Amino acid sequence: MNKKIILIADHRGFKLKEDLIFKLKELNIGYDLIDVNSSYNKGDDYPLLVKKAMKLMRKDDKGVFICGSGVGVCIAANRYKNIRAVNGHSVSEVKLARRDEDVNVLCLAGNDLSFRKAYKMIDIFLNSSFKDIERYQRRLKQLKRIG
């Protein structure tokens, strides 16, 4: 079974998601792309979209979730067991989140991000790895105990 990238976006991030999916398909990045909501719905609610995405995510999968600010989808995603979501603001932040926290969901702001910046963050998200050292492992274990 191939690794997947689960993608969702509410109405405020829908165009960005569609543009990103087009680019990711064009590049043939080695993941199956799963577009949870492939049609625009102005009345959608991000918590329900995140819930649908979580039903599809498995251990080695990644998620790219987009809403207007990125905050709502990030809060919703972090409510689920074994999910570590980050609201990406910069390439360096996303790289550190992958390296130190082993994040598996990248949340993006559809209102504020250009396609170019969003794509750069996704590229780093997919091509950076967790630095498996004792202090980072210890912190992940602490997170599991409190959630």
Secondary structure, 3 states (H helix, E strand, C coil): CCCEEEEEECCCCHHHHHHHHHHHHHHCCCCEEEECCCCCCCCCCHHHHHHHHHHHCCCCCEEEEEECCCHHHHHHHCCCCCCCEEECCCHHHHHHHHHHHCCCEEEEECCCCCHHHHHHHHHHHHHCCCCCCHHHHHHHHHHHHHC
